[in-house]
Amino acid sequence: MKIIHTIAELQDDLAGFKRPVFVPTMGNLHEGHLALVRHAQTLGDLTVASIFVNRLQFLPNEDFDTYPRTWLADCEKLQAAGCNVLFAPNERELYPEPQTFTVHPPAELADELEGYFRPGFFVGVCTVVMKLFACVQPRVAVFGKKDYQQLMILRRMVGQFALPIEMVGCDTIRAPDGLALSSRNGYLSADERTEAVWLSRVIKTLADELRAGAHDIGALEDQAMNQLTTRGWKPDYLTVRSRLDLQPPRQGDFSIADALVVVGAATLGNTRLIDNLEV
């Protein structure tokens, strides 16, 4: 695996390839990231991963400075997973001057759910991904479905800007007990890690109820929120949305064929977790 730190060297190195496949990450890698890298190898002639902790997507009270940086372990994992090129720019390389040009996704997609509780988050995500796409110039980009709203927004961004990039979403990788793998799971204490599986369990229960024909979405959402609250969680949202546009389905006027997704975010102790499940 070749490690590259500058944009100029990266573009020189990738010039001879016809179908680079790109997996952007913020490091602190786990099996979910590595599954994306392994899948990427089946989609093109070169697999490129990036590690860059993007300051633009962190709110002032969030964990940018303490976000885990596990460089040596990440390099070993990527090499073992078959990554060909690791692009690891520093902030001065990727943002040599203040990033005053930014990408603002539409409010109906970006100001709900995660965007409501983390204002400006998706501006930071879209801006860094657009810039990384410009650096790598991939033909395929691979993302995990755990960040469901993020994947939808980035797909719309690629479509509206007519970027020649195929966007591939991969299923969420889970621990044996069902917890969605996340870099932030490392913040959980042993007791919190045992409790953390309840987010995925509550989401699955809600999805199973919908598959079984339940139609009172509001009551199902309230029940799910209450389950977490009574266990000591602080839920931000736990809701049913359309997979097409992340808008709430009209009460009493939907079927499973409408393609729904249950999405949730909640804080356990000091750790905020997100998850989703397609219905």
C-alpha positions in Angstrom: 0.0 0.0 0.0 1.3 3.4 -1.0 0.8 6.3 1.5 0.4 9.7 -0.1 0.1 13.1 1.7 -0.1 15.6 -1.1 -2.7 16.3 -3.7 -0.1 16.7 -6.5 1.5 13.3 -5.7 -1.9 11.6 -5.5 -3.0 12.9 -8.9 0.3 11.9 -10.5 0.0 8.4 -9.0 -3.5 7.9 -10.1 -3.1 9.2 -13.6 -2.8 5.8 -15.3 -5.8 4.2 -13.8 -9.2 4.1 -15.5 -11.5 3.2 -12.6 -10.3 4.2 -9.2 -12.6 3.3 -6.4 -12.6 5.6 -3.3 -13.5 5.0 0.3 -13.3 8.2 2.4 -12.8 7.8 6.2 -11.9 9.8 9.3 -9.7 7.0 10.5 -10.0 5.1 13.8 -11.0 2.2 11.5 -13.1 -0.8 12.4 -14.5 -3.8 10.5 -17.2 -1.6 8.9 -14.6 0.5 7.2 -12.6 -2.5 6.1 -15.7 -4.2 4.6 -16.1 -1.1 2.4 -12.5 -1.4 1.3 -12.8 -5.0 0.5 -16.0 -4.4 -1.5 -14.3 -1.5 -3.3 -11.7 -4.0 -4.7 -14.4 -5.7 -6.7 -15.5 -2.4 -8.4 -12.5 -1.0 -10.2 -8.8 -1.2 -11.0 -7.4 0.6 -7.9 -8.7 1.0 -4.3 -8.0 4.4 -2.7 -8.9 5.2 0.9 -8.5 8.5 2.7 -8.0 9.4 6.3 -8.8 13.0 7.2 -10.5 14.2 10.4 -12.6 17.0 8.9 -12.9 20.0 11.2 -15.7 21.5 9.2 -18.3 18.9 10.2 -17.7 19.2 14.0 -19.8 21.7 16.0 -17.9 23.8 18.6 -19.0 21.6 21.5 -18.1 18.3 19.7 -15.1 16.1 19.9 -12.8 17.3 17.1 -9.7 17.6 19.3 -10.3 14.3 21.1 -11.6 12.3 18.1 -9.4 9.1 18.2 -6.4 9.2 15.9 -5.1 5.6 15.4 -2.7 6.1 12.5 -0.4 3.1 12.8 -3.3 0.7 13.5 -5.3 2.2 10.6 -2.4 1.7 8.2 -2.0 -1.9 9.2 -5.7 -2.6 8.8 -5.9 -0.9 5.4 -2.9 -2.8 4.1 -4.3 -6.1 5.3 -7.6 -5.4 3.7 -6.0 -4.9 0.3 -6.1 -1.1 0.0 -3.7 0.1 -2.8 -3.4 3.8 -1.9 -4.0 5.7 1.3 -4.4 9.5 0.9 -3.7 11.2 4.2 -3.5 15.0 3.8 -3.0 17.3 6.7 -5.3 20.3 7.2 -2.8 22.7 5.6 -2.7 20.5 2.4 -6.5 20.1 2.1 -7.4 23.6 3.4 -4.4 25.8 2.5 -6.6 28.8 3.0 -10.0 29.3 4.8 -12.6 27.2 3.0 -15.0 30.0 2.2 -16.5 28.2 -0.8 -18.8 25.5 0.7 -21.5 23.1 -0.5 -24.9 23.7 1.1 -27.3 20.8 0.6 -31.1 21.6 0.4 -32.8 22.2 3.8 -35.5 19.6 3.2 -32.7 16.9 3.3 -30.0 18.5 5.4 -31.9 20.4 8.2 -33.8 17.4 9.5 -32.8 14.5 11.7 -28.9 14.8 12.1 -28.9 18.2 10.5 -31.5 19.5 13.0 -29.5 18.4 16.0 -26.1 19.2 14.4 -26.6 22.5 12.5 -24.1 22.9 9.6 -23.0 19.3 9.9 -23.9 18.4 6.3 -22.3 21.5 4.9 -19.1 20.3 6.4 -19.6 16.8 5.1 -20.6 17.8 1.6 -17.7 20.3 1.3 -15.0 17.9 2.3 -16.4 15.1 0.2 -16.6 17.4 -2.8 -13.0 18.4 -2.2 -11.8 14.8 -1.8 -13.6 13.8 -5.0 -11.8 16.6 -6.8 -8.5 15.3 -5.4 -9.0 11.6 -6.1 -11.3 11.9 -9.1 -12.7 8.4 -8.5 -15.1 6.6 -10.9 -16.8 4.9 -7.9 -17.2 5.9 -4.3 -18.2 3.5 -1.5 -20.0 4.6 1.7 -21.8 2.7 4.5 -25.5 2.8 5.0 -25.2 3.3 8.7 -25.0 7.1 8.0 -28.2 6.8 5.9 -29.0 10.5 5.7 -25.4 11.3 4.7 -25.4 8.8 1.9 -28.7 10.2 0.5 -27.4 13.7 0.6 -24.1 12.8 -1.1 -25.9 10.9 -3.8 -28.0 13.9 -4.5 -25.0 16.1 -4.6 -23.2 13.9 -7.1 -26.3 13.8 -9.3 -26.9 17.6 -9.2 -23.3 18.4 -10.0 -23.2 15.7 -12.7 -20.1 14.2 -11.2 -19.0 11.1 -13.1 -19.0 9.0 -10.0 -21.0 5.9 -9.2 -22.2 6.0 -5.6 -22.3 2.6 -3.9 -23.9 2.1 -0.5 -23.0 -1.0 1.6 -25.0 -2.5 4.4 -24.2 -1.7 8.0 -21.7 -4.1 9.6 -22.9 -5.1 13.1 -21.3 -6.8 16.1 -22.7 -10.3 16.9 -25.2 -8.7 19.4 -26.5 -6.3 16.7 -24.8 -3.1 17.6 -23.9 -1.1 14.5 -20.1 -0.7 14.3 -18.9 2.9 14.8 -15.7 4.6 15.7 -17.5 6.2 18.6 -18.3 2.8 20.2 -14.8 3.1 21.6 -16.0 5.8 23.9 -18.5 3.4 25.7 -17.6 1.9 29.1 -18.1 -1.8 29.5 -21.5 -1.4 31.0 -22.5 1.1 28.3 -21.3 -1.3 25.6 -23.7 -3.9 27.0 -26.6 -1.4 27.0 -25.8 0.1 23.6 -27.4 -2.8 21.7 -30.8 -1.5 22.8 -30.8 1.2 20.1 -30.6 -1.4 17.4 -33.1 -3.6 19.2 -35.7 -0.8 19.5 -35.2 0.1 15.9 -35.6 -3.5 14.8 -38.8 -3.9 16.9 -40.3 -0.8 15.2 -39.4 -2.1 11.8 -40.8 -5.5 12.5 -44.1 -3.9 13.6 -44.3 -2.1 10.3 -43.6 -5.3 8.4 -46.4 -7.0 10.3 -48.9 -4.4 9.2 -49.0 -1.8 12.0 -50.0 1.6 10.7 -50.0 4.0 13.7 -46.6 5.3 13.1 -46.8 8.0 15.8 -47.7 5.5 18.5 -44.8 3.2 17.4 -42.4 6.1 17.5 -43.5 7.2 20.9 -43.2 3.7 22.2 -39.7 3.3 20.9 -38.6 6.7 22.3 -40.1 5.8 25.7 -38.3 2.4 25.8 -34.9 4.2 25.4 -35.8 7.0 27.8 -36.8 4.6 30.6 -33.5 2.8 30.2 -31.5 6.1 30.7 -30.9 7.1 27.1 -31.4 10.6 25.8 -33.0 10.1 22.4 -32.8 12.9 19.8 -35.1 11.1 17.3 -36.4 7.7 16.5 -38.7 7.9 13.5 -40.0 6.4 10.4 -39.1 8.1 7.1 -39.4 7.4 3.3 -36.3 6.0 1.8 -36.8 8.2 -1.2 -36.6 11.6 0.4 -36.4 11.1 4.2 -39.8 12.8 4.6 -42.4 11.4 7.1 -44.9 9.0 5.3 -48.4 10.3 5.4 -50.2 8.7 8.4 -52.5 5.9 7.3 -51.6 6.2 3.7 -48.6 4.0 3.1 -47.6 0.4 2.7 -44.4 -1.6 2.9 -44.0 -1.1 -0.8 -43.5 2.6 -0.1 -39.9 1.8 1.0 -39.5 3.0 4.5 -36.5 3.3 6.8 -36.4 3.6 10.6 -33.7 6.0 11.7 -32.6 6.8 15.2 -30.0 8.8 17.2 -29.6 8.8 21.0 -27.0 9.5 23.6 -25.9 6.9 26.1 -23.8 8.4 28.9 -21.6 10.8 26.9 -21.7 8.9 23.6 -24.1 9.7 20.8 -25.0 6.7 18.6 -26.9 6.5 15.4 -28.5 3.6 13.6 -31.1 2.7 11.0 -32.9 -0.2 9.4 -34.7 -0.4 6.1 -38.2 -1.8 6.2 
